[in-house]
Amino acid sequence: MKNVYDVQQILKKFGAFIYSGDRIGDLELMEMEIDDLFQMQFIEKDRYLQSKLILRKEKTRLLNKGAR
């Protein structure tokens, strides 16, 4: 798993399609969905942690890009 697309594919397997038009909002919603999947033990810890890291990195990148 390397990017946000990979995280979206995990969510897609569980029927979660997230697109609101607000990229940062989408990333936050994806993070909440990943949290829920992990709490319900649908995904393993490794995949959970990787997903969280990818989503946070992308969110930070977008926020930093907007600050310039």
DAPESUL-V406374 format. One record per helix or strand of 3 or more residues. SS is the DSSP state (hx for helix, st for strand). FROM is the first residue (numbers start at 1). TO is the last residue. If there is no record, write none. Layout:
{{SS:FROM:TO} {SS:FROM:TO}}
This chain:
{{hx:4:13} {hx:23:39} {hx:45:67}}
